[in-house]
């Protein structure tokens, strides 16, 4: 039996020091900074399975107005842009490999 899973990797992130009463979205970005995957965070972990090998970065959007998008803010209404938090390191996904990480949000 052929298993394609051995050609892909996984990312598991344990979050700490976080406050999930707001709407948080995690985004997985490829090396060209394109969004590959996106998920709502409602627990203290993020996981992506069967990711193609390569280098990735992760960011979390604090969606303050719950519209599922990043908002740039409004100068005239004195509204700041919604915040992104970036994982401090690039993640190298390898075939048949699990990346188990911890991220302390501030």
Buried (B, 14 or more C-beta within 10 A) or exposed (E): EEEEEEEBBBBBBBBEEBEEEEBBBBBBBBEEEEEBBEEEBEEBEBBBEEBEBBEBBBBBBBBBEEEEEBBEEEEEEEEEEBEEBEBEEEBEBEEEBEBEBEBEBE
